Amino acid sequence: MQTRQCNDWNCPDCSKSCGSGTLDSQCVHCVCQGDVIAGIVKDVAGKPLSDVSVYNADLPISPLTTTDQDGYFELLDYCADDLSLLFRKDKFVDAEWKSDTTTRRRRDVDGQKFNITLQRLQPPTMLEHPQNKIRLSGQTVTLCCNARAKPPVHDYEWFHNDIILDRDIYNYNNTLTLNGLTTTDGGIYTCRANGETGSQYSLPATLTVLDSMDMACSATPEQHLLKLPEGCQGNSNAGPNYHDIGKCAQTKCPLSTVDGSVCTDAQEQCCSPVSYETQDIACDTFNISVQVVSSCGCANCGKGTITVRGRASGLDEVPLPLGELYMEGELLTTTSAAGDFTFEVVKGKKRLAVTFRDKFNLFVSVTKILTIGDDTSIFHQVYLQRLPSPVTIDASDVSVIPLGGQSANESSVAELEIPAEAFRNEDGTLYTGDVKATLAFSDPADSSAFNLLSGELSTRDVEGNPQALKTYGMFSMDFQDDSGNPLRLDAPMKLYLDVEVANVDVSSLDDEANPRPHLWFLNEVSGEWEDIGGLEVVQEKRKKRQTETFLVGNIEVVGYNLNRLPYCNIDRIETWRRHCYLKVRAYGDESMEQPLAGVQVTALTNDLVERDRVANQYDGRLSFFQKTTTGQDGSACLWTFCARDDSLFSVNVRAEGGVDVLSPVHPDSVPDNKHPGEWPEDLLQTFTLPEPADESGFMTMRALTPQMAFEYPWYDRYYDQYDYERYDDRDLGPFYWLWHYTYGARSTCMNADQADNHLVFVKKDKGLEEVEFEDYDFDDPTHLERDRTEMSWFPYEGDQKRACFIKILVDSVSSERFIMKSKGGDHPAVKDQEYGLRIDNSKPNPPVPALSSKTAACIEFKCSGSIRRGHPEINIPAIGEIVGSPDTTLLEIAPTSGSSSCRLKAGDDGVNPGLVSFVTANGLASSIDDDNPTYAFKVPAGNVNGPNTGVYVGQGPGRDCYDIGYHNCMSGDDNGYAQSSPDNPDVGWALQYECP
């Protein structure tokens, strides 16, 4: 329960003295006969505001006056010496102004008019979320949150496992400090910011409290199987081609000494390898040496920031060049000419609302929600809608602009009506010429629409609880004069939604179970939608339309920046009784042994309705979507709609790990030892895997929960109306639903047992085999911080990290397989020692005749260059030592035993002359072994010359270096990744094999 003072003013004081004039009979105002106080009230765009009430701020009970249509007001006979005025208007933040003698004038004399600016009310937006933390019993922890609102947030509340904490006991505000921790203090903590205009919850944070350090990290490594090449004998009972190299649990460790008063811990420790041993593995024709984890312990790991990276482009892969990225209203960074972006944020952000703006009139600006984990760097592909051609309208007349409609013969979803004389120049003067109006509409009937939508389809109720929005379309607006100068829209518009085209059954609309659509503006800071008014049913005959029934609403622009109006959305709040959570798990291997963190999962919820206007590759019509990322256990819960039968909703789900699209697994194919639960038969019958030619990776099924079969008699009256039931706690998953509590369904989903039903995705084995002396995993944050040795495949992290590839052209009607060893060259610390090997197939299989009659393999090798010991960051030389001169990696390349018929072509047809010149010019030699078709050479350090030599390098932090180098190699172009060039086997190869 919250209590607040009912008013913020004192009772009138009849002993008050006036500096000038006399006190009135109510003991409130000082009266100066003949004096005038005058002013103008405007919004943030400079538009005059009418009907603003002006009060005495010391006693704001009855207004002294109101502003006229020009925003003007004046007060007669009030002394200006010490008068405080309060300005109040519905949907705006109160503003206070204190007068002085400089604002005083006589009634018959022109004088100063002061200006007051009112800002629109804004509900709380959470800018800082509490962070996951781990502590030992007896220690102290501080959790923090911070929100912005207009007017400002007046208080915060904290919850532990959904139970509010007593403010008087814990003495908290936006920070919660817990002293003398015990294990009972562990659990989920959330913060709620409360303001005059509503509330908002933070994302949850997990506090783990352990009695001892040993509980966080076992000294005995867990099993971690390395797949070996053919002909190699491993040590695992999983099969002869596997070797257990061990790994440490991917868990955080508590610090023995910690500053419990700070929001962000200065240092983190993870369960990491502390000792290794070298083991030799015998193979048929060669030997391999690998490092095996022999013991684990807690060690420093991770930075205080997370790197966010991605690429912004259109659906046609044309990049957003030099685009500006904004977060919380501030310029964050810009994209490269190729549309790539990278920036860092402090850990704990978790959810970022980032606005992408185009400076070259190629794309529509968009606000995207980027989800990030505490440790995992995720690649974000951001799509922007191409800017449509503008239409010309006359500013002096009423204009009607259609929204949607793919052709001249097709009815639009809605129409936007703009009144006459609604535009103004930037200086505020009326504009009467031609207007270039650019309106970009995202139609949910288009299956690609979800890629282009701004924000998330969600809002908040006054208590801060999330509400899902069912969309009927979204649009942006831009207006310019003939010279391209921006124009300000200065009058309310009217929107007409065609109920027939939009498939809205107006007969079923009511205020509770099936609320009518509303209009919403996007809050770019939060990425959520704010209600700007409802739509009313109107019977009206409009030009060129047979439909006479419309949903009509006003788009009021007062109080907004008129040079850049926010996105507008046509949505309705979907009743919470149809909210479900879908459990998903992702694995890094087909055997489902390795949970995969940092996978981005997308769920599209579609209405199963007749909609022939636009062909949709998925069932029904998009009504809702959500994206999230998997945690360390590889699981995630996605917000969807659902029903008891299969007639209302379908879902399409996709999982992406970096640049790879993971493959969905049919529930019948999931081994019982992984997820033994049996899916409900009705749901199982609707499960459909993507077609082989469908590169989107979306699986499809109906969003139904037949396990909601148990009925309560007192609730029967809702059964017929809504078609939903409640769980009886049996056969749980993969959809989770609770009739009374949406958050409870999410909690049940997140805590689902391994034996319950899950939608499973796996990373398919693409034929690539990797063996390194030191195990390395792009997705394991502890590897990024691990000290380097002379045998490390990647000596550096950060911007100097490099990945190198060689391109092999294969003249064959099928895919062939090649092995490449990377050995130490001339450096005495690594000479003749094996860094590791790679085995991969040539692609595509079979060849694509329109592309080439041949295939190609791009195989990674250990880049030549510096040998390094210690810390991997190049900017930390004090703890990272460069050992002597650079090394020239020795490569040995040969077909595997399964491709033993392959031979290098003779002369220049077999070895690129550019490669030979490149090697020999650096004083190195190459050799061909005719008996074992092996080509060996040492790679010079420095510029590898890409297409001229067939050797490619990618550079960048995280996985960027690998993705860039591999894509450039496959396309045969040093800028192939930046330009999204297609694979081109024939171009830029180093070696060509003939495989009869």
N, C-alpha and C positions, 0 to 999 in steps of 0.2 A: 504494500500500500504506500502511496506517495501523498504527502501533505504539502500544500503551498499556501502562502499568504494570499488572501482574496484580492487585495489591492496593494498598490505600491505608492500610495499617496497618504498624506496626513489630513486630518480634519482642518477646516479653515481656522486661521488664527486672527482674532479680532484685535490683538495687540500689535499686529504687524504695522510697521511704519513705512511710508512711501518716500522715496527719494525726491520725487516730484509728484504733484497732483494729490488727490485724496483717495482714501480707501472707500470702496463701494459698500453698500449696505449688506452684502453677502460676505464681507471680509475676505474677498478673493482677489479682486483686481484693483489696481491703482488707476484712477480716472484722470486723464489730461484732456480737457475739452479742446476740440479742434485738431488734435493730433491724429495722424494716419500711419498705420503699419501695413505695407503692401508687398506682395510677392507672387511668384509663379511656381507651380509645382509641376515637375516633369518626370518621365520615366528614364531609364538608363539610356534609351535611344534618343532622348531629347524631345519626346512627344509630350505635349501638355496633357495633364491628367485632370479630368473633370470629376466632380462629386467627391473630392477629397475633404474629409472633415477636419476642421482645425480646432484644437482644444487648448485650453490652458493646461500646461503639462503638470501643474501643481494640483489640479483637481479636474481630471478628464472625464467628467460625467456627461455634460451636455456640450455639443459643439458651439463654438463662438460664431463660426461661419463655415461655408463650403466653397470650393473652387468652382468657377464657371467653366464653360466648354473650352476656353482658352487656357485653363489651368490657373487663372488669376483669382486672387482674393485680396480683400483689404479689411482692416479692423479700424473702426472709428472710435476716437476718444479713449484709446488705451495708451497708457504711458509705456514708453519703450525702454526705460532705464533698466528694468530688471524683470522682463517678461520672458518666460519660457513657453514655447508653443510646441504642441504635439500634433503631427500630421498622420492621419489614419485613413486607409482605404482597403477594402476587401481584397485579399490575395496579395497584399503588399506588406512589407516590413514597416512598422512604425518608425517615423523619423522625428527627432527632436531638434529644435532650433532655439537658441538663446539670443534675444535682441539686446541692443545697447543704444546709446544715444546717436550713433551714426545712422541708424535706420529710422530715426524719428523725423517726421516732416509735418508741416502744416497742411490742412485740407486743401487750401487754395494754391498750393505751390507744388509743381512737379518735383519729384524726388526719386530716391533710389528704390528699386524693386529687387528684393533678394530672391535667389533661386534655391529651390529645394528639390532634391532628387530622391525618388522612392524606388526601392528595389523589390522585385517579386519575392514572395515567400519561397523558401527552398527547404524541403525536408532534410533531415540529417543524411549525410553521405559519409560512410566510414572510410577514412583515409589510411588508418593504421590498424592492423589486426593483431591480436595477441599471438605470440610465437610458441611453437612446440618447445618444451624444455624438459630437461631431465635433471634430477637432483638426488642426493643422498639424504637419508633420514637425518633430521636435525638441522639441515641447511635452510636457507631463505631463498625465496623466489619472488620476482616481481613480474606481473603480466600487465601489458599496456594496450590501450586502444585510444583512438582519437578520431573525432568526427567533425565535419563542418556543416553548418546550417545557417539559414537566415530566417529569423533572428538566431543568435548562437545557441548551441546545446546548453540546456540548463542543468542537467545532471546525467550521471551514468549509473548503470546497474550491472552487477556481475552475477553469473549463474554457474553453479558447479553441478554437472550432470543434470542440467535442466531445472535445478532448484535454486531459487534466488538466495543470495547471501545477505545476511543482515548488515545493513550499512553501519549501524551503531556498534556492532561487534568488530567488523573488519575495517571500519574507518577508511573506506575507499572513495576515490573519484574516478578519473579515467585510468588510474593505476591501482592495481590490487597487489598488495604485498602480504605474503604468508610466511610467518616465522616458525621455526621449530617444526619443520615438516615431518609428517608421518605417512605411512603408505596409504592411509585412508584419505589423504589429501589428493592423491592421484586421481586422474579422470579428465573429463572434458570441461573446459572453461569457455564461456562466451561472455561477451560484453554487449550491453544495449545502451545506445545513446538516445536520450529523450529530449525533444525540443518542442516548441510551441506548435510546430506543423507536423509532428509525428515522431516516429522512432525508427531506429535501424539496429539490427543485430550485427555483430562481427561474425566473421568466419570462426569456427571452433578451433581451439588449440588444445593439445594434449599435454598434460603434466604427468610425467612418470617419476615416481618416488621409489627408490631402491634402498634396501637395508645394507647392501654391501656392493663394492665395485665389481666383485666376481659375477654378480647377477647380470651385469650389462654385457660382459664379454667373456666367453669361455676360452681358455687357453688352447683347447683342442680344436683344430680347424674342422669346418663342415666339409662334406663331400662336394667337389666341383670337378665334373668330368670334362676332360679335353678330348675331343674327337681327333683320332690320329689318321694319317694317310693310310691307304691300302698297303698291306704288307708290313705294318708296324704292330708290335706286340705290347699292349699296355698292362696295367696292374689292377684293373677294375673288374669286379664280377659282373658289370653291365655288358661286357663283351670284350673281345680281344682288341678292338679298335678304339678302346677308351682307356685313358690314364687319369687317375685321380690326382689332381694337382692342388687340391684343397683351396678353401677360401674362408675368410672370416665373416661372421654375421654382420650384415649391413645395418648395424644398430649404433645409436649414439651412446656415449659414455658420460657419466657425471664427472665433474671436476672435483678433485679433493678440496681445492680452495676456489671459491667463486664469489664474485661481487653480486650479492642477491638484490641490490637496489636498482639495477639497471634493466632497461627494457630489452636490450639485445646483448647477449653474452659476447664478450670481446673475443673469446676463443671457444672453439668446439673440439671435442674429442670423439673419435669413432673407433669402433672395434676394427683393428687393422693388423696386417701381418707384422710381426716383430722379428721373425727369423725365417730363413729359407734354407733349403738344401738343393743341390744340383743333382738331377737324376738323368742317366743316359737311357735312351730308348732305342732298341735295336730294330731296324727295318730291313727289308729284303736287300735293298741296294744302297742304303745309306743309314746313318745313325742320327739321332736327334738328342740334343741336350735341352732340358727344361728346368726351370726353377719351380720347386714345390714348396708351398707354405707348410712350415713345420710347427709354428706356434703363433698365437694371436695375443694381442693386448691392446690397451687403450692408447691412442696416439693422436696428436693434433691433426685436424682435418678441416677442410672447408674454409672458405673466406666468409666475411660478413655480408657479401653481396652475391647475387645470382645474375648470371649473364643471360639475357634474353636476345634471341636472334631469330631471324626469319627473312621472308621475302614478300614484297607487295607487288601485285600485278593484276591485270585483268584476267578474266576467265580464259582469254586467248593467249595467256602467258606474256603479253606485252608488259614490260616492267613499269612501275611508277618511278620515274627518274627524279632524283633530288626532292622527293616528297618530304613534307614536314610532319613530324610526329609530336603530338601534344599529349601531356598527361597532367591532370589537375590544373588545366589552364595554362601550363608553362611549356615552352618549346623544349622537347626532350632530346631529339636528334634529327638527322635527315637521312633518307635512303641514299644509297649510291646510285650511279647512273643505271645500274642493273637492277635496282629495286631492292637490294639487300639492306638490312638494318641490323644493328647490334647496339645494345645498351645494357647498363647494369642497374639493378635496383637492390635496395637493402632487403635482406631476408625478412620474411614476415609479411610482405605485401600480398602474396598468394593470388590475388585477383587484380588485374590491371585493366583499366578502361583507357585505351589509347586511341586517339583520333588521328587519322591519316588524311592530310590535305595535299591536294595537287596544285602546283603553281602554273601548269602549262595547259589547263583546260582540256585534259585528256580523260580525267576520271572524276566521278562524284566522290566528294569527301565522305569518309565513313568512320564510325567509332566501333572498335572491336574490343571484345573482352579476351584478354590473354591470361590463361591460368598457368601458374608456375608452382613448382614444388619447393621444398626447403633446400634440396640439394641438386635436383636434376635440371639440367639445361635442356629446354625443349625447343625444337624448330617450329616456328609458326608460319604457315602459308596464309597470307592475307590477300583476299580477292576484293577488288574494287569494281564497281559498275562503270562501264564506259559512259562518258557524258553524251547524252542524246543531242540531236540537233535542236536548236531553239525554235520556238514558234513566235511569230510576230503578232502582237496585240496592240490595240489603240488604248492608250492610257485614259483617254477622255470618255470611253464607252465601257459598258459592262462587258466582260469577257468570260467565256466558258472554255476551259481547257480540259480535254479528256485525260483520264489516268488509266493506263492499261490498254488492252486491245492490241492484238498483234498485226492487224491488217485493217484496211479501210472498210471492209465488210463485217468487221467483228466489233461487237459492242464493248465499250470500255467498262471497267469495273465501277468507276466513279467519275464524277465531274467536279472540277473546282471552279467556282464562280467568284470572280473578282469584281468588286464594284467600280464604277466610274470614279475618276480623280482619286485613285487610291495610292498613287506613287509620288514620292518626293525625291528631289536631288539630295546629295549628301549635305548641302547647306540648309536643308529644311524647306526650300521653296517647292511649290507645286510643279510637278512634271506633267506635261500634256502631250508629248510626242509618242512615237512608236516605242514599244517595249519588247526586248528580246527575252522571252520567258523560257527557261530551261527547267523542266520538271522530269525527274527520273523516278519511275515507279517500279517497285519490286513486287511482282505478282506471285503469290504463293501457289498459283496453278503451274508455275514454271518449276521444274524439278531442280534447277540450279539456283533457285532463289535464296536458299538458306546460306549459300556462300557469300551473298551480297548484302544481307540484312545487317543493319546497324544494331549495336548493343545486344542485350539478351531480351527475350520475350518475357520480361518479368517486371513487376512493380512491388510496392510494399503497402500493407495496410497501416492504419494509424498506430498499431502496436508494434510495427516493425517486422511483421511476419511476411515472408515472400509470397507473392501471388503470381500464378502463371497466366500469361496472356495468349489467347487464341487469335491469330492474326488473319486479317482479310486484305492486307496490303500495306505497304510503307512507301513514302515518297519524300523527296527533297525538292527544294525550290531555290531558284536563283534568277534574279531579274537585273537586266542591264539596259542602258540606253544604246543608241545607234553607234556610239563611239566606244562601247565596252565599259563605260563607267558604271559602278554599282548603283542601283536604285533602292530606296527604302520603301517597303510596303507599309502603308500607314493607315490601313482600314481593315476591319474584320472580313474574312472570306467565308464562303459558304461551301460545304462539301455535300454532294448528293451521291449516296451509295446505292447502286442498283441491286436490290435484294435478290433478284432472279439470277443475275450473273454471279453475284458473290455467294449464292446459296445460303441465304439467311432466311429462316422460317420465322417471319414476324409474328405469326399466330402463337408461337411458343414462347415469346419473349416475356419475361417478368423481371422483377427487381431482385429476386433471390436465387432460385435454382438455375435460371437461364437468363442472366442479365444481358441487356442490350449492349451492342458495341458502343465504345466511346472513342474519342479522339485523344491522342497522347503526343506529347512532345518529349524528345530524348534529352535527358540530362547527361551531357558529355562527360562530366566528372565521375558520375557513378555508373554510367552505362545502362541505367534503368529508365523506365518510362514514367512520366508524370501526367496525370489526368488533366485535360483542359476542357472537358465537357462531353456530355452524352449526345447520342443521336436519337432524334424523334422520328416516328413513323409519319410519313406525309404522302397523301394521294395527290399526284400531280402529273399532268401530261407534259412531257418535255420533248423538244425537237428531235426527230429521227429515232424515237424510241417507242416501242410498243408497251414497255413496262410503265405502269402508272404508280407503282408503290416504291418509295425511296426511304432510306434512312438519311436524315438531314441534320447537319450540325454546323455550328459556327467555329471558325478558327480565329480566335482572338489573339492579336499580335501585341497588344499593349504590354509594356514591361519587358519586352525582349529586344535583343540587339537586332534591329531591322535590316542591317546590312548582311547578316548571315543568320537566317532563321534556322532553328533546329529541325532535325528530321521529324516528320509527322507520321503517326502510325494509326491504322484503323483496327482496333482490337477490342475484344471483350475479355473480362476475367473469367477463366474457366473454373467452374465450381470445384472446390477442393475435394469433393467426394469422388472425383475422377482423377485425382493425382496419384501416381504410382512412382516407385523407384525400381530401376532395372539393374540387377547385379551383373557386372562384367569382370572377367579376369583375362589378363594378357600374359603370354609366356614367350620367352625368347627362343624356344626350341619346340620342335614337334613332339618330343617326348614329354613335354610339360614339366620339366625338371627345374626350369629357371624362371621364376616370376619376373616380369618386366615392368620396371618403374618408368614413369615419365612418358607413357603412351597416351596420346591424345585420342579420346573416344568421343564420337559424335552420334547422337540419337535424334532422328527426325520422327516426329509424330504426325501422322496424316489422318485426315478425316476420310472415311470411306463413303464418299458421296459421288453422285453422277456429275461429271464435269468434263464435257467433251470439247470445251472451248480451246484448251491447249493440251496436247498429248503429254502425259506425265509418265516417266519411266518407272515411277514407284506407284504403289497402291494409293489411290485417293489423292488428296490435296494437302499440302503442307499446312499445318496449323500451329506447330510448336517445335522448337529444337533446343538442345542443350549440348555444350561441349564441356568436358572435364578431363582430368588426367589421372592416371593410375598412381597409387602410392607405392611404397617400398614392397608391399606384398603382391603387387601386380593387379590390385582390384580397384574398382571404382563403382559408384552408384549414380545412375543417370535419371534425371527427372523426366517423366513421360506422362501421357494420359493413358487410361486403361478403362476397361469395362468388363462385365461378367461374361458377355458373349462376344463373338467375333465380328459383329456387324457395324461397330462404331469407329474403331481405330486400328491402324497398322503402324508398325515402327520399322525404320531402317537404321541399322547400326553399323558403324565403321570404326576401325582402330588403326591409328597411324603411329609408327615409331620412327621419328626422324623423317627421312625421305621414303621409308618403306611402308607400304600398306599391308597390314597383317591379314592373315586368312582366318575367316570364321570357321569353326568346327561344328559339324552337325552334332546335336546332343547324343545321338546314338553311337557316335564315334569317340566320345570322351571316355577314357578308361575308368573303370569302377574304382580303381585305387586312387584316382585323382578327385573325382566328383561323383560319388556313388548314387546321388539322388536321381529319381526318375521324374522327368518332366510330365506335367499333366497332358494326357493324350490329346485333348482338344487343341492345346497350344502347339504340341509337337507336330500335328498334322499341317499346321500353317507355316512351319519353318522352311525357308527357301534360301539356299546358298546363291551367291552371285554367279551369273553365267561366266564361263571362261573368258569370253571376250569383254566382259564388263570390268574395266580397270578401276572403277570407283571403289570397289571393295565392300559395298553395302550389302548386308544380308537383310532379309525381310521376314517379318512374322506379324501376326495379329497381336494387338496389345490387349490380351484377354486374361482374366484371372479366374478360371473355373473353380479354383479352390475356395472362392468366396461363397460357398454353397450353404453354410449354416445360417439359418434365419432366426431373428428374434421377433416374436409376435408383435411387440409394441412398436416395432419399426416397419411393419408391413406397409403402412401408408406411403412410405418413401420408396418402397421397392418398385412399384409400378411406374412411379414418376421418373426415377433416375436410373433404374436398371443396375443397381450395385448392391453388394452384400458386405459382409465382413469376414475376416479370417477366423478359422477355428484352430489355428496353430498347428496345422499339419501340411505336409508336402509343400514347404515354403520355397518360394522362388520359381523362376528368376525375377518375377514381378512381386513387389512388396507394397501392401496397401493396408491402411488402418482407417476405418470409417470415421473416427473421431479426431485423428491427430496426424497431420501430414509429416511433421518432424519425426514422430514415432516410427513411421514407415521408413524414413531415411535411416534412422538409427538401427532399426531391425535389419535393413539391407546391409549397412556397413559392418554390422557384427555377425552377419550370416556365417554359419559354420561351413567348413570345407565340404562337408557332406551334402549341403544344400545345393539347389540347382543354380548354375551359373551359365551365362553366355560366354563362351570361351573363344579367344583369338590366339593364334600362334604365328610366330615368325617362321615362314617356310624356309627349309633348307634349299638355298639356291645353287648348291654345288660348290660353294666356296668353303675351303678348309684353311684354317689359320693355326699355325703353331709358332710360338715365340719362346725364346729363352725365358723371358719374363712375361707372365700373363698380363694382358692389358684389355680393359673393357671400357669403351667410350661412355657407357651408361652407369658406370660405377664411380661415384664421386671420390671414393678413397684412392682410386688409381690416379686421379688428377693431381693429388697432393703427394703421392708416393715419391720418396727420394729416388733419384736416378742413379744407375750404375753405368759402367762403360758398355754394357750389353743392352741397354734400354733401346727399344724400337723407336720411341719418341723421346729424344733428349730434353725437349722443351714442351711447356704448355703455354697458353696465351697466343698472342698474335704471331709469334715466331714458329709455331707448330707447323710441321710440314708432313705431307703424305705424297709418296712418289709412285708412279705407275709406268709400266711398259706395255705397249700395244702389240698384240700378235694377231696377224691376219691369217685366216685359215681357209684354204681352198678345199671345201668339203661340203657334201650335201647334208651333213648332220653336225651336231655339236661335238667338239673334241675337248680333251682335258689335258691341262699342262701344269707342271710343277716348277716353281721358281724358288731357289734357295738364295738367301741373303747372308753373305759371310763378311767378316772383317777383312779389310784390304791390307794396306801397308802399315797401319798404325800398330805399334808394338803391343799396345794394351789389348787389342782385339784381333790381331792377325790370325786368319784361318779359323776363327771361332764362328759358330753359327748364331746369327741374330734370330733366325727363324725361317720359316718357309710359308708359301702360299700355294694352294692348288685350286684351280678354278676352270669352269667350262667356257668355251666360246659361245657367243650369243649373236643373234637369236637362234632358236632351234625349233623348226628348220629355218633356213634363210628366208628372208622376205624378198621375193623377186623384184618388186618395185623399188626396193632399196639397194639390194646387192645380191649377187649369187653366192656370196661368201659370208662367213661369220668372223667375229673378232672376240678376243679375250683381252681385257685390261687387268693386269695382275699387279698387285701392290708389292713394292720392295722397300727395304729399309733405306731411307735417303742417305746419300753421302753427306758429310758435313761434320760438325763439331761433336766431340765425345765429351760427355758431361757427367759429373758426379754431384750428388746432393740435390738441393731443391730445384724443381723443374721450371719455376718462373724465371724468365730471363732478367727481370728487373730486380732480382734478389741475388746479386753476385756474391754477397758476403757468405751465403750458405749454399751457393751453387757454383762449382768449380769446373772450368773448361780444362780438359786434360790434353795438353799438347796441341799438335796441328790437326786439321780436319782429316777424317778417314775417307778413303774411296771404297765404297761398298763393292764387293765382288759378287756378281750375279751368275748363277748357273741355271739355264732354262732348258727344259726338255719335255716332251710328251710323256704322259703317264703310261703305265703298262696297258691300260685299256685303249690307248691311242697310239700303240706302238708302230702302226704303219705310217705315221706322219714323219716327213722328212723336210728339212729346210730346202726351199727351192734354190737353184744354182745361182751364183753371182748376185747381181743387183736385184734380182727378183726375190732373193731369199733374205738378204740383209740390206736395209735401207742405207744407201751410200752416205746419206747425211749422218747416220749413226756412226759409221766407220770413221768418217772425217772428224766427227766430234770426239770420239775416243782417242784416235791417234794424235789429234792436234794437242791433246793434253798429255802426251807422252805415255799413254797407256796402250795396252794390247788387247786383242780379242782373239778367240779361237773357236773352231768348229770341230766337234768330235763326230766323225762320220759313223762310227760304230754305235754310238748311243745318242743320235741326233741332238746333241747338246751344244748350245751356244753359250759361251762364257765371256764376260768382259767386266772391267772395272768402270764404274760410273764416276766421271769427274764431278767434283763438288762445284756448286755454282749454278749458273743458268743452263737448263737442260734443253732449251730450244724447242720444246713441244713438238708441233707437227713436222718440223724439219728432221727430227731424229726419231720420233715415235716414243720419246720419253717425256712424261708429264709430271708436273708438281702442282699440288694445291696447298695453299697456306691460309691459316686462320685458326681461331680458338675452337676448342671442343671438337665436334665432328665436322666442322666446316671444311677443314683441310682435306678430309677424305672425300666428302661429297663433291667439292670443287674439282679435285684432281681426277676422280673417277669419271665424272661427267665430261670434263674436257677431253679425257682420253677416248671415251666411247664416241664422242662427236668429232674427234680429230681436229679440235679447235681450241686454242689457248683461252678463248673467251666463250667457249661453248656453254659453260654453266651460267655465265652472266646473261647470255642471249637466249637461254633455253633452247639451244640448238638440238636437233634430233640426233640419234645415234647414226653414225656413218662408218660402217666397217672398213670401207676401201680407203679412207683418208687418214693420213698421218700415222702409218704403222711403222714399227721398228723391224719386225721379223715377219716373214711369210712362210707358212708351212703348207705342204701339199699332202693331203691325206686320202689316198686312193681307196 
